[in-house]
């Protein structure tokens, strides 16, 4: 794959919607794809039968390219096979070694994006054969791979992996953030928190309200919501669960205040206990504000719910017009 991978996929620019966990829906992925960006379906914890249904639903809504995201903290060969057998043209991976998955992805002719948190990991991913690197800065919401800010990380990664394309991630929530990423040498951007407020996402209304009310200083990089995914730092909005845990000295499992309390219920996901890594989505009832409210530091730029197409159009406006020649074509 050349640097023009996004053109080959029919995208308007190298812009991707991050998978956003359980708030990711086939409707969101398809809407982003229809608007000209890369929609990414979160699939890491979806049962194989459920993944097949989700892929069919995306396919019913769009014939454009989209991606399936797999977290490599767990074996993902079965889900990868389902995605590739369904004709998915783009696979994104993170939190692990992409090398064991390269042969299958290459054999299917699919594009491979891999998220990294530092330049060494980026170089190793490129050496294994990945096509595009996603450089995730510390400002990102959800699970955060590294400890370096986007501003410092992106140019370092660009320098280490050139000419392999790099997408910047972490704290990017509007067109200004994308322009800054392009100035740092990234080819494009990977945007998550902004899409939580898309009409098509499954984010719970309480979660949406918290995002709209928050500023960047309301986010915390922590390990509080570790049940389900231990030893993976993450960025969330401060809430009662986090505040109580910190006030108790940030204790380990077994000594945490309120540990084991059921704070919410979901008809399909079941009981939600305090400190679980699950975000609140449509259908949750109970004290959902005490659940993990993942958000990046760009959250202070969010103002309300919008259709995914409107969000995507605004973000795409940050890119130069590919029809106009420039002395430095950042879209090449």
Backbone bond lengths (Angstrom), bond angles and torsions (degrees), N, CA, C in turn:
res aa  C-N    CA-C-N  psi(-1)  N-CA   C-N-CA  omega(-1)  CA-C   N-CA-C  phi
1 X - - - 1.462 - - 1.534 109.44 -
2 X 1.318 116.32 136.68 1.450 120.16 177.82 1.523 109.23 -92.09
3 X 1.335 114.92 -179.63 1.456 119.53 179.21 1.518 112.00 -63.99
4 X 1.329 117.81 -17.15 1.464 121.54 179.96 1.523 111.77 -87.71
5 X 1.309 117.35 29.74 1.466 122.03 -178.87 1.515 112.20 -53.44
6 X 1.328 116.73 -39.04 1.463 120.43 -175.31 1.521 111.44 -68.10
7 X 1.338 116.39 -34.41 1.467 119.08 176.91 1.524 110.19 -66.54
8 X 1.317 115.93 -39.40 1.466 119.80 -179.36 1.519 111.83 -65.00
9 X 1.306 115.95 -26.17 1.470 120.35 176.75 1.524 112.40 -86.00
10 X 1.317 117.10 -6.49 1.455 120.45 -179.56 1.518 113.84 83.02
11 X 1.333 117.64 19.97 1.459 120.20 179.45 1.524 110.17 -81.04
12 X 1.315 116.49 154.75 1.459 121.15 176.32 1.510 111.48 -75.59
13 X 1.330 117.85 -26.15 1.464 124.71 -179.69 1.526 107.87 -167.44
14 X 1.329 117.89 166.17 1.475 120.56 179.39 1.533 112.02 -78.65
15 X 1.300 115.20 72.91 1.465 123.33 179.03 1.516 108.73 -123.12
16 X 1.339 116.73 132.42 1.460 121.11 179.32 1.517 110.46 -128.11
17 X 1.315 114.94 142.26 1.468 122.59 172.12 1.521 107.47 -88.82
18 X 1.325 116.63 120.78 1.456 120.13 -179.67 1.525 110.87 -64.01
19 X 1.339 118.49 156.29 1.468 120.51 -171.82 1.527 116.29 -68.52
20 X 1.315 121.55 -21.33 1.475 127.30 175.05 1.523 115.23 46.59
21 X 1.321 117.63 33.92 1.459 121.78 170.51 1.514 115.12 56.49
22 X 1.330 115.97 -138.66 1.463 121.23 -176.24 1.515 113.25 -68.24
23 X 1.333 117.29 -13.13 1.468 119.94 176.59 1.521 111.92 -78.94
24 X 1.327 116.06 -10.56 1.457 121.01 175.88 1.531 109.17 -71.65
25 X 1.314 117.09 136.18 1.462 121.67 178.98 1.524 109.93 -135.19
26 X 1.324 117.70 155.78 1.465 119.36 173.68 1.527 112.80 -56.38
27 X 1.327 116.70 -36.00 1.462 120.00 179.36 1.519 111.31 -63.62
28 X 1.333 117.13 -41.18 1.462 120.88 178.80 1.530 110.34 -65.73
29 X 1.308 116.91 -48.85 1.459 121.29 -178.59 1.525 110.68 -57.73
30 X 1.322 116.42 -45.63 1.461 120.28 -179.02 1.516 111.73 -66.72
31 X 1.321 117.27 -39.47 1.473 120.58 -179.54 1.521 110.83 -64.73
32 X 1.328 117.03 -41.26 1.467 120.51 177.09 1.521 110.20 -63.65
33 X 1.325 116.53 -44.26 1.462 120.46 179.16 1.516 111.27 -61.02
34 X 1.318 116.65 -44.23 1.459 120.52 179.91 1.523 112.13 -63.27
35 X 1.338 115.95 -27.46 1.466 120.76 -179.03 1.522 112.73 -84.59
36 X 1.335 117.79 -5.57 1.451 120.36 173.63 1.510 116.49 108.04
37 X 1.326 118.23 4.72 1.464 121.86 177.36 1.526 109.43 -113.26
38 X 1.324 115.87 179.99 1.469 120.52 -178.86 1.520 109.45 -94.31
39 X 1.320 116.68 108.42 1.453 121.15 172.26 1.520 109.26 -76.99
40 X 1.341 116.23 140.33 1.469 120.45 -176.96 1.523 109.22 -125.50
41 X 1.316 116.33 120.61 1.455 122.82 -178.55 1.523 110.47 -90.91
42 X 1.324 117.44 121.25 1.461 121.19 175.12 1.525 109.12 -70.44
43 X 1.327 116.95 126.05 1.469 119.82 -175.22 1.516 113.31 -135.16
44 X 1.317 118.17 3.57 1.458 121.06 -169.43 1.516 114.53 -62.63
45 X 1.334 117.65 -31.30 1.455 121.68 -176.78 1.527 112.24 -116.83
46 X 1.311 117.02 6.26 1.459 120.98 -179.66 1.522 110.09 -78.25
47 X 1.330 116.49 133.05 1.460 119.96 176.77 1.526 109.07 -60.33
48 X 1.333 117.71 147.27 1.463 119.73 -178.24 1.528 113.86 -51.27
49 X 1.327 117.75 -42.16 1.466 119.37 179.99 1.519 110.52 -65.83
50 X 1.332 116.24 -37.75 1.459 119.85 178.06 1.508 112.09 -67.59
51 X 1.322 117.33 -38.71 1.458 120.80 178.02 1.518 110.61 -62.39
52 X 1.312 116.82 -43.23 1.465 119.59 178.78 1.523 110.97 -59.87
53 X 1.329 117.21 -40.78 1.470 120.31 177.94 1.517 111.41 -65.26
54 X 1.329 116.54 -42.34 1.460 120.00 179.78 1.527 111.31 -62.50
55 X 1.324 116.40 -40.37 1.453 119.61 179.83 1.524 111.27 -65.63
56 X 1.313 116.12 -39.18 1.472 119.43 176.56 1.517 110.71 -63.36
57 X 1.326 116.65 -39.53 1.460 119.54 -178.95 1.525 111.35 -67.68
58 X 1.324 116.76 -41.54 1.462 117.93 175.90 1.521 109.95 -60.30
59 X 1.338 116.00 -43.72 1.451 120.62 -179.67 1.516 114.06 -62.79
60 X 1.330 116.34 -30.17 1.468 119.28 176.55 1.525 111.95 -72.29
61 X 1.327 115.78 -24.41 1.459 120.09 -175.69 1.531 113.61 -93.85
62 X 1.325 116.84 -23.30 1.461 119.49 -178.60 1.518 110.43 -154.05
63 X 1.323 115.46 151.46 1.459 119.79 172.56 1.525 110.54 -108.20
64 X 1.319 116.14 11.53 1.459 121.05 179.21 1.532 110.59 -86.53
65 X 1.318 115.04 163.10 1.461 120.38 -179.61 1.521 111.12 -68.31
66 X 1.329 115.35 144.88 1.458 122.10 172.57 1.520 107.70 -147.48
67 X 1.321 115.97 170.80 1.464 120.58 -176.34 1.519 111.25 -117.17
68 X 1.324 115.15 157.88 1.464 123.05 170.19 1.516 106.87 -115.31
69 X 1.333 115.99 131.56 1.462 121.57 -178.35 1.524 110.88 -102.89
70 X 1.332 115.93 134.12 1.459 122.53 179.42 1.522 109.99 -130.31
71 X 1.332 116.48 124.25 1.459 122.43 175.38 1.523 107.83 -85.11
72 X 1.316 117.01 123.79 1.456 121.62 -172.66 1.524 113.67 -87.81
73 X 1.312 115.91 11.61 1.474 119.86 172.48 1.530 110.34 -63.37
74 X 1.340 115.74 -22.49 1.460 123.75 177.80 1.520 108.44 -125.12
75 X 1.341 118.82 153.90 1.469 120.37 176.79 1.534 110.34 -58.98
76 X 1.325 116.72 135.11 1.454 120.57 -174.90 1.530 112.72 -129.22
77 X 1.303 117.21 18.11 1.461 120.22 -177.04 1.526 111.90 -61.81
78 X 1.324 118.05 -40.60 1.462 120.39 -177.97 1.529 110.93 -66.78
79 X 1.317 116.74 -45.10 1.466 119.23 179.03 1.520 111.24 -66.22
80 X 1.315 115.97 -38.33 1.466 119.34 177.01 1.525 110.70 -60.08
81 X 1.320 116.55 -43.39 1.465 120.00 -179.86 1.520 111.13 -62.25
82 X 1.321 117.28 -41.46 1.467 120.57 178.67 1.523 110.10 -61.84
83 X 1.331 116.37 -45.27 1.458 119.85 -179.30 1.527 111.28 -62.50
84 X 1.314 116.88 -48.48 1.463 120.13 -177.58 1.519 111.20 -67.14
85 X 1.326 117.64 -39.26 1.469 120.63 178.38 1.525 111.45 -65.45
86 X 1.338 115.98 -24.39 1.464 120.30 178.58 1.522 112.17 -85.06
87 X 1.323 116.46 -1.68 1.455 119.77 177.40 1.515 115.26 90.32
88 X 1.339 117.58 13.52 1.463 119.83 177.84 1.529 108.92 -62.86
89 X 1.326 115.53 132.19 1.464 120.93 -172.65 1.526 113.57 -96.54
90 X 1.319 116.93 -9.83 1.465 120.20 -178.25 1.530 109.05 -138.25
91 X 1.320 116.41 131.39 1.463 122.71 174.83 1.523 107.88 -119.00
92 X 1.338 116.30 130.69 1.458 119.48 172.58 1.524 108.26 -114.67
93 X 1.319 115.49 140.60 1.462 121.24 -179.18 1.522 109.83 -132.10
94 X 1.326 115.47 164.60 1.463 121.14 179.70 1.515 109.43 -164.90
95 X 1.328 115.74 169.00 1.465 122.85 173.15 1.528 113.06 54.62
96 X 1.329 115.51 51.28 1.452 118.59 177.28 1.520 111.37 164.15
97 X 1.299 115.20 -176.50 1.458 122.36 -178.33 1.529 109.32 -87.61
98 X 1.328 118.18 118.40 1.464 119.13 -179.25 1.524 113.72 -77.29
99 X 1.327 117.92 -13.82 1.466 120.65 -172.31 1.526 114.18 -55.06
100 X 1.353 119.98 -43.61 1.468 118.90 -178.32 1.528 114.28 -64.72
101 X 1.309 117.61 -12.01 1.461 121.41 -176.84 1.531 112.20 -105.42
102 X 1.323 115.79 -6.28 1.451 119.47 -173.98 1.526 112.68 -64.37
103 X 1.321 118.13 -42.26 1.466 120.15 -174.70 1.527 111.15 -59.80
104 X 1.334 116.93 -45.09 1.463 120.18 -178.65 1.518 111.29 -66.64
105 X 1.321 116.58 -40.90 1.459 120.06 -179.42 1.526 110.39 -66.44
106 X 1.314 116.35 -42.75 1.457 120.43 179.34 1.520 111.44 -65.37
107 X 1.328 116.82 -42.95 1.463 120.79 -179.30 1.527 111.39 -61.56
108 X 1.325 116.84 -31.54 1.466 120.73 179.90 1.516 112.18 -83.14
109 X 1.321 116.94 -7.11 1.458 119.89 -178.86 1.514 113.31 73.69
110 X 1.336 117.01 21.30 1.465 120.83 -178.15 1.526 110.68 -90.08
111 X 1.314 115.44 157.76 1.456 123.08 175.65 1.516 109.00 -85.97
112 X 1.330 117.29 142.52 1.463 121.32 -176.66 1.525 110.36 -121.22
113 X 1.337 116.95 115.31 1.458 123.93 171.67 1.519 108.21 -101.98
114 X 1.328 117.00 138.63 1.465 119.98 177.88 1.517 109.65 -133.37
115 X 1.331 116.17 131.69 1.465 121.93 -179.79 1.520 110.69 -89.27
116 X 1.335 115.14 138.20 1.461 120.88 179.77 1.522 109.89 -133.25
117 X 1.340 114.94 164.08 1.448 120.15 179.21 1.514 114.04 -117.66
118 X 1.349 117.14 -3.20 1.458 119.48 175.76 1.528 109.02 -155.35
119 X 1.334 115.30 168.84 1.454 120.53 -173.53 1.525 112.23 -68.66
120 X 1.327 117.50 -33.61 1.463 120.02 179.44 1.525 110.73 -64.91
121 X 1.325 115.93 -43.29 1.457 119.90 178.00 1.522 110.48 -64.67
122 X 1.313 116.37 -36.27 1.465 120.62 178.46 1.518 110.91 -63.42
123 X 1.323 116.72 -45.41 1.460 120.61 -179.52 1.526 110.82 -63.03
124 X 1.334 116.61 -41.53 1.460 120.22 178.79 1.517 111.20 -63.83
125 X 1.337 117.08 -38.94 1.461 120.47 179.33 1.524 110.87 -64.47
126 X 1.318 116.09 -42.61 1.463 120.19 178.83 1.523 110.62 -65.68
127 X 1.314 116.54 -39.70 1.463 119.73 178.27 1.524 111.85 -63.27
128 X 1.342 116.40 -26.94 1.470 119.58 177.76 1.520 111.57 -80.03
129 X 1.351 116.93 -14.47 1.457 119.97 175.29 1.508 117.02 113.84
130 X 1.347 119.13 5.49 1.463 118.94 -178.95 1.521 110.01 -62.69
131 X 1.333 115.90 152.74 1.461 121.54 -173.09 1.526 113.58 -90.18
132 X 1.335 116.56 -34.14 1.459 122.12 -177.21 1.521 108.30 -139.65
133 X 1.330 116.70 136.54 1.460 122.19 177.81 1.520 109.40 -102.97
134 X 1.326 116.83 133.85 1.464 122.46 172.51 1.525 106.89 -104.92
135 X 1.330 117.06 114.29 1.460 122.01 -177.98 1.523 108.60 -95.19
136 X 1.331 116.52 107.82 1.462 122.23 -175.33 1.523 111.03 -96.27
137 X 1.328 114.98 114.60 1.450 120.31 176.98 1.519 112.59 -80.04
138 X 1.321 114.62 165.41 1.465 123.46 -175.91 1.529 112.59 -62.95
139 X 1.323 117.86 -20.84 1.470 121.76 -178.92 1.524 112.89 -72.69
140 X 1.309 117.86 -10.59 1.461 122.35 -173.58 1.522 112.29 -63.43
141 X 1.323 114.97 151.20 1.453 120.74 171.79 1.507 111.00 -86.46
142 X 1.330 116.14 169.05 1.452 120.11 -177.63 1.515 110.97 73.12
143 X 1.316 116.75 -153.47 1.459 121.17 -177.24 1.526 109.82 -78.94
144 X 1.317 115.09 129.70 1.465 121.95 -169.56 1.528 109.12 -113.99
145 X 1.314 115.27 122.57 1.461 121.00 -171.64 1.529 113.77 -75.76
146 X 1.348 116.93 -39.01 1.454 119.21 -173.40 1.508 113.24 -121.50
147 X 1.341 115.38 -164.45 1.464 121.57 -176.46 1.527 112.43 -129.05
148 X 1.319 117.60 9.40 1.459 122.14 -177.99 1.517 110.23 -104.52
149 X 1.335 116.13 142.07 1.467 120.09 -179.69 1.523 110.84 -68.03
150 X 1.312 115.86 156.76 1.457 121.76 178.20 1.521 110.92 -57.16
151 X 1.329 116.72 -42.49 1.462 121.96 -177.81 1.524 111.69 -57.46
152 X 1.322 117.26 -40.88 1.461 120.80 -179.56 1.522 112.44 -86.38
153 X 1.308 116.89 -34.53 1.467 120.96 -173.64 1.524 112.72 -70.92
154 X 1.324 116.71 -46.84 1.464 119.76 -171.77 1.526 112.92 -57.65
155 X 1.340 120.49 -52.59 1.463 117.75 -179.46 1.526 113.32 -64.14
156 X 1.331 117.01 -31.64 1.461 119.05 177.31 1.523 110.55 -65.52
157 X 1.334 116.26 -45.45 1.466 119.84 179.23 1.526 110.48 -65.01
158 X 1.328 117.08 -43.32 1.466 120.25 178.42 1.521 110.32 -55.22
159 X 1.325 116.02 -44.65 1.452 119.78 -179.82 1.516 113.89 -66.08
160 X 1.325 116.64 -32.68 1.478 120.85 -176.93 1.519 113.20 -79.30
161 X 1.325 118.37 -26.56 1.465 120.01 -172.40 1.521 114.14 -114.67
162 X 1.337 118.32 -2.61 1.467 120.70 -178.66 1.531 110.43 -51.71
163 X 1.346 117.34 138.15 1.467 128.91 9.81 1.533 115.02 -94.32
164 X 1.317 118.44 15.28 1.466 120.26 179.11 1.534 108.75 -64.95
165 X 1.339 118.36 133.98 1.468 121.02 -177.65 1.525 112.25 -66.89
166 X 1.330 115.39 148.77 1.457 122.68 179.56 1.520 109.42 -126.28
167 X 1.335 116.47 132.28 1.457 122.55 169.70 1.521 107.71 -102.90
168 X 1.324 116.42 136.58 1.461 121.33 178.53 1.514 110.32 -90.62
169 X 1.335 115.99 139.83 1.465 121.33 178.66 1.519 108.88 -138.88
170 X 1.330 115.69 147.38 1.455 120.63 175.41 1.509 112.65 115.16
171 X 1.328 116.79 102.20 1.453 121.64 177.45 1.509 114.79 81.01
172 X 1.318 118.08 7.60 1.465 121.82 -179.04 1.528 108.47 -94.28
173 X 1.327 116.22 115.93 1.463 119.43 -174.79 1.517 113.32 -132.32
174 X 1.326 117.93 -4.86 1.455 119.25 177.55 1.519 109.83 -151.10
175 X 1.334 115.73 -177.95 1.461 120.21 -176.06 1.517 111.94 -62.65
176 X 1.335 117.86 -32.31 1.463 120.25 178.90 1.525 111.04 -62.49
177 X 1.320 116.83 -40.15 1.455 120.08 178.28 1.517 112.12 -64.48
178 X 1.331 115.82 -37.37 1.465 118.89 178.52 1.523 110.23 -67.43
179 X 1.329 117.10 -42.90 1.470 119.21 177.95 1.527 110.88 -59.56
180 X 1.314 116.69 -39.25 1.464 119.99 177.72 1.524 110.60 -64.10
181 X 1.322 116.77 -41.26 1.466 120.44 179.24 1.527 110.69 -63.33
182 X 1.310 117.24 -40.37 1.461 120.41 178.22 1.531 110.56 -64.25
183 X 1.325 116.67 -38.18 1.466 120.36 178.06 1.522 111.76 -64.79
184 X 1.339 116.59 -27.10 1.468 121.35 178.79 1.521 112.66 -80.88
185 X 1.329 116.74 -5.41 1.455 120.74 178.64 1.506 115.26 106.66
186 X 1.336 117.68 -4.27 1.467 119.95 176.40 1.522 109.50 -68.37
187 X 1.315 115.71 149.79 1.459 119.67 175.72 1.521 111.33 -80.89
188 X 1.329 116.11 -28.44 1.452 120.21 -177.08 1.509 110.98 -164.28
189 X 1.335 115.99 -159.57 1.468 119.71 -172.50 1.520 111.64 -141.27
190 X 1.322 113.29 157.63 1.467 125.31 -178.72 1.524 104.83 -125.98
191 X 1.323 117.68 112.95 1.465 122.43 -169.36 1.524 110.15 -119.54
192 X 1.337 116.59 127.01 1.456 119.95 -177.27 1.505 115.01 -115.16
193 X 1.334 117.89 -64.61 1.463 121.60 -171.93 1.525 112.29 -54.77
194 X 1.316 116.88 -39.38 1.475 119.99 -179.95 1.527 110.98 -56.91
195 X 1.310 117.61 -38.43 1.463 121.18 -176.24 1.527 112.95 -77.63
196 X 1.327 118.25 -11.49 1.463 119.10 172.48 1.521 110.93 -61.58
197 X 1.330 116.41 -28.59 1.463 120.69 -179.75 1.524 113.19 -91.71
198 X 1.318 117.39 5.98 1.461 119.01 173.27 1.525 109.62 -65.06
199 X 1.313 116.47 142.95 1.467 120.29 178.87 1.514 111.30 -56.47
200 X 1.317 116.83 -30.48 1.463 121.03 -174.80 1.527 113.45 -84.72
201 X 1.315 118.93 -7.62 1.465 119.41 179.01 1.521 109.41 -75.42
202 X 1.335 115.59 164.67 1.469 120.73 179.29 1.514 112.39 -96.73
203 X 1.335 118.30 11.52 1.460 120.50 -179.06 1.524 110.80 -58.04
204 X 1.331 115.96 133.29 1.468 122.43 -178.81 1.531 110.37 -63.44
205 X 1.346 118.12 147.02 1.472 119.82 178.58 1.529 113.77 -54.53
206 X 1.323 117.76 -36.49 1.465 120.03 177.78 1.531 110.69 -65.54
207 X 1.300 116.74 -40.01 1.461 123.03 176.78 1.526 109.86 -62.56
208 X 1.316 116.05 -46.69 1.467 120.63 178.88 1.532 110.86 -58.36
209 X 1.304 116.56 -45.37 1.469 120.01 -179.15 1.519 111.07 -62.23
210 X 1.331 116.63 -39.95 1.459 120.39 178.74 1.526 111.33 -64.47
211 X 1.315 116.69 -39.52 1.461 120.68 178.51 1.525 111.13 -63.72
212 X 1.315 116.30 -44.05 1.463 120.52 -178.21 1.526 111.11 -65.46
213 X 1.326 116.93 -35.93 1.466 121.18 -177.17 1.520 112.97 -80.39
214 X 1.327 118.32 -14.14 1.462 121.43 -170.30 1.516 112.92 -84.98
215 X 1.319 114.53 158.08 1.459 122.84 167.75 1.517 107.83 -115.61
216 X 1.324 116.21 169.86 1.461 119.38 -179.10 1.516 113.30 -59.36
217 X 1.335 116.65 -30.81 1.468 119.99 -179.62 1.520 112.57 -74.44
218 X 1.319 118.19 -7.35 1.461 121.78 176.94 1.525 112.20 -84.57
219 X 1.323 117.72 -4.63 1.463 120.09 178.36 1.524 110.16 -92.17
220 X 1.332 114.83 151.82 1.465 121.49 -177.74 1.525 109.15 -135.19
221 X 1.325 116.07 133.29 1.466 121.98 173.29 1.526 106.53 -88.31
222 X 1.319 117.94 119.53 1.463 121.57 -166.30 1.522 111.32 -150.73
223 X 1.329 115.36 177.01 1.469 121.69 170.07 1.528 109.90 -126.59
224 X 1.329 116.54 20.90 1.466 120.73 -173.71 1.526 112.92 -63.76
225 X 1.334 116.92 -43.83 1.470 120.51 -174.31 1.530 108.84 -94.49
226 X 1.310 114.97 68.84 1.464 121.62 -170.79 1.518 113.75 -97.95
227 X 1.336 118.51 -13.27 1.460 120.17 -176.01 1.528 109.60 -70.88
228 X 1.305 115.18 119.86 1.456 120.96 -175.64 1.512 112.33 107.90
229 X 1.349 116.36 -28.37 1.455 120.74 177.09 1.525 107.87 -149.88
230 X 1.319 118.08 77.81 1.469 121.26 -176.37 1.518 112.00 -69.74
231 X 1.319 114.95 156.82 1.466 121.91 173.08 1.525 112.99 60.03
232 X 1.324 116.69 33.97 1.464 121.26 177.78 1.528 108.20 -130.69
233 X 1.324 118.27 98.90 1.470 119.94 179.02 1.523 111.17 -56.61
234 X 1.317 116.08 152.21 1.450 120.73 -176.58 1.522 109.87 -150.39
235 X 1.326 115.71 159.98 1.461 121.39 177.37 1.523 109.04 -113.83
236 X 1.330 115.19 126.96 1.461 122.43 -177.10 1.524 109.66 -136.24
237 X 1.335 115.96 167.55 1.451 120.82 168.60 1.529 108.97 -76.26
238 X 1.315 115.57 141.76 1.459 119.10 175.90 1.523 109.88 -64.31
239 X 1.335 116.80 133.81 1.463 122.10 175.17 1.528 108.71 -143.57
240 X 1.327 116.11 -173.99 1.456 120.06 -176.17 1.512 113.53 -62.73
241 X 1.323 116.99 -40.15 1.464 120.02 179.44 1.524 111.06 -59.46
242 X 1.314 116.32 -47.43 1.452 120.86 -179.03 1.527 111.46 -65.45
243 X 1.329 116.58 -43.51 1.465 120.42 -178.17 1.524 111.58 -63.42
244 X 1.336 117.58 -42.65 1.467 121.08 178.07 1.514 111.24 -63.62
245 X 1.324 116.57 -41.10 1.467 121.04 -179.33 1.524 110.51 -64.18
246 X 1.331 116.58 -45.14 1.459 119.87 179.08 1.529 111.31 -64.81
247 X 1.348 116.31 -40.99 1.472 120.08 -179.53 1.523 111.70 -62.70
248 X 1.346 116.20 -27.59 1.470 120.69 178.84 1.528 112.17 -84.67
249 X 1.339 116.31 2.10 1.459 119.64 179.84 1.510 114.05 94.78
250 X 1.337 117.01 17.98 1.465 122.25 179.68 1.527 111.75 54.73
251 X 1.343 117.12 54.51 1.472 119.80 -174.71 1.520 113.52 -70.53
252 X 1.301 114.56 162.27 1.464 122.08 177.69 1.524 110.30 -76.42
253 X 1.332 117.96 164.32 1.459 120.77 176.05 1.526 111.25 -53.23
254 X 1.321 114.95 138.47 1.447 122.06 -175.73 1.503 112.58 105.99
255 X 1.339 116.28 -22.91 1.466 121.12 -178.93 1.524 112.79 -126.51
256 X 1.318 117.83 13.65 1.456 120.60 -175.28 1.526 111.19 -84.44
257 X 1.334 118.30 139.95 1.462 120.41 178.78 1.531 111.14 -64.40
258 X 1.325 115.55 132.27 1.458 120.20 179.26 1.507 114.72 75.05
259 X 1.314 117.13 10.76 1.461 120.30 -177.62 1.532 110.33 -61.77
260 X 1.326 115.52 134.25 1.453 121.66 179.52 1.515 114.47 88.39
261 X 1.346 117.85 -8.26 1.463 120.23 178.67 1.521 110.70 -68.46
262 X 1.325 116.13 135.03 1.461 120.55 173.22 1.524 107.29 -83.34
263 X 1.323 116.25 117.57 1.461 120.05 -176.06 1.528 112.96 -107.75
264 X 1.340 117.04 -13.08 1.466 120.12 -179.86 1.524 109.29 -158.78
265 X 1.322 114.32 164.90 1.460 121.59 178.31 1.525 108.93 -134.53
266 X 1.335 115.17 152.69 1.460 120.93 175.62 1.521 107.85 -141.24
267 X 1.334 118.35 137.11 1.471 119.60 -175.57 1.521 114.18 -61.29
268 X 1.327 118.30 -25.75 1.464 121.29 179.57 1.520 112.49 -108.47
269 X 1.316 117.01 -37.68 1.465 121.12 -176.69 1.520 112.64 -84.34
270 X 1.340 117.02 -18.54 1.453 121.06 177.34 1.514 113.58 86.16
271 X 1.340 115.60 -154.51 1.460 121.34 -177.23 1.524 110.64 -76.12
272 X 1.325 114.67 139.44 1.465 120.91 177.29 1.528 108.50 -110.18
273 X 1.310 116.46 118.99 1.457 120.30 179.32 1.525 109.81 -96.77
274 X 1.323 115.00 153.98 1.459 120.39 178.91 1.541 110.63 -58.12
275 X 1.306 115.50 138.58 1.467 125.85 179.47 1.521 113.72 83.05
276 X 1.333 117.74 4.74 1.459 118.38 175.00 1.534 109.42 -73.81
277 X 1.324 116.58 155.91 1.464 121.62 -175.98 1.529 113.40 -84.64
278 X 1.305 119.05 9.44 1.458 123.71 -176.58 1.533 111.78 -80.93
279 X 1.337 116.13 135.41 1.465 120.46 173.35 1.528 109.46 -85.83
280 X 1.340 117.94 155.00 1.459 120.00 175.83 1.529 111.23 -77.03
281 X 1.322 115.80 127.22 1.460 121.31 -179.81 1.526 109.35 -125.68
282 X 1.310 115.45 171.61 1.460 120.48 178.18 1.525 110.03 -51.61
283 X 1.319 116.40 133.23 1.455 121.58 -178.78 1.507 113.53 104.62
284 X 1.319 117.55 -21.02 1.470 119.84 176.63 1.518 110.63 -70.62
285 X 1.336 115.55 138.75 1.460 121.88 173.01 1.525 108.33 -127.44
286 X 1.320 115.82 158.73 1.448 120.46 -179.44 1.519 111.08 109.48
287 X 1.317 116.52 -153.65 1.458 121.54 -176.46 1.523 109.42 -88.14
288 X 1.326 115.46 66.95 1.467 120.50 -172.81 1.527 112.35 -66.72
289 X 1.328 117.23 -22.36 1.467 120.00 178.79 1.518 112.35 -65.67
290 X 1.344 117.56 -14.78 1.462 121.67 179.14 1.528 112.46 -90.33
291 X 1.327 116.89 -2.04 1.458 121.39 178.73 1.533 110.19 -81.66
292 X 1.316 116.66 177.74 1.472 121.49 179.59 1.522 109.64 -69.92
293 X 1.327 116.13 116.49 1.462 122.01 -178.95 1.532 108.16 -107.77
294 X 1.315 116.29 78.65 1.451 120.66 -176.29 1.531 110.97 -63.32
295 X 1.327 115.72 137.36 1.465 120.85 178.23 1.511 109.26 -164.05
296 X 1.332 116.15 141.98 1.450 121.05 175.26 1.518 110.89 -88.39
297 X 1.321 116.17 171.75 1.455 120.37 -177.00 1.520 113.25 -69.47
298 X 1.316 117.58 -12.51 1.459 120.50 174.56 1.513 113.43 -77.23
299 X 1.326 117.58 2.66 1.468 121.43 -175.20 1.525 112.04 -59.84
300 X 1.323 117.77 -28.79 1.449 120.13 -179.44 1.510 114.12 -65.56
301 X 1.324 117.63 -11.62 1.463 122.21 178.64 1.521 112.13 -90.50
302 X 1.328 117.47 -6.28 1.460 120.76 -178.49 1.521 110.61 -82.19
303 X 1.324 116.18 137.19 1.463 120.06 -176.64 1.516 114.51 -122.10
304 X 1.324 118.29 -15.82 1.454 118.79 -179.01 1.511 111.88 171.21
305 X 1.329 114.85 176.20 1.455 121.98 179.14 1.521 110.26 -78.81
306 X 1.328 115.91 138.83 1.457 122.85 179.39 1.527 109.33 -141.41
307 X 1.327 117.83 159.36 1.463 118.73 170.53 1.527 109.87 -64.21
308 X 1.306 116.16 148.02 1.467 119.83 178.99 1.522 111.35 -58.72
309 X 1.305 116.85 -33.80 1.468 120.08 179.63 1.522 111.12 -63.25
310 X 1.325 117.80 -38.77 1.469 120.93 179.65 1.524 110.75 -68.98
311 X 1.336 116.84 -42.22 1.464 120.53 177.27 1.529 109.65 -59.72
312 X 1.321 115.71 -47.47 1.455 120.75 -177.02 1.529 111.27 -63.64
313 X 1.317 117.05 -41.63 1.466 120.72 179.59 1.522 111.15 -61.29
314 X 1.327 115.77 -42.11 1.470 118.88 179.47 1.524 110.95 -65.03
315 X 1.325 117.59 -42.36 1.461 121.20 -179.70 1.532 111.29 -68.23
316 X 1.308 116.98 -38.77 1.463 120.16 178.97 1.531 111.57 -63.93
317 X 1.327 116.51 -25.61 1.456 120.39 178.78 1.513 113.45 -64.94
318 X 1.333 117.45 -12.74 1.463 120.68 178.79 1.519 112.61 -77.47
319 X 1.315 117.19 -18.82 1.452 120.68 -175.30 1.523 111.19 -87.31
320 X 1.325 116.78 146.11 1.465 119.43 174.70 1.517 110.48 -61.18
321 X 1.313 115.40 152.34 1.462 120.82 176.49 1.522 107.98 -68.04
322 X 1.353 116.92 114.88 1.467 118.19 -177.30 1.514 112.91 -64.44
323 X 1.336 117.04 -13.53 1.458 120.30 178.38 1.512 113.31 -81.15
324 X 1.339 116.43 -11.63 1.457 120.39 -179.79 1.525 109.65 -102.54
325 X 1.320 116.42 132.83 1.459 119.85 178.60 1.517 109.85 -77.49
326 X 1.327 116.98 139.65 1.456 122.19 177.85 1.516 108.57 -132.93
327 X 1.322 116.32 164.10 1.462 119.43 179.57 1.526 111.41 -69.95
328 X 1.318 116.52 -24.21 1.471 120.41 179.03 1.519 107.54 -136.40
329 X 1.325 115.53 100.19 1.463 120.54 -175.37 1.518 109.36 -83.04
330 X 1.339 117.77 96.73 1.459 121.10 -178.28 1.516 111.46 -70.39
331 X 1.325 117.83 -10.53 1.459 120.20 -179.43 1.521 112.89 -97.09
332 X 1.307 118.51 2.73 1.462 120.23 -175.81 1.524 111.19 -65.66
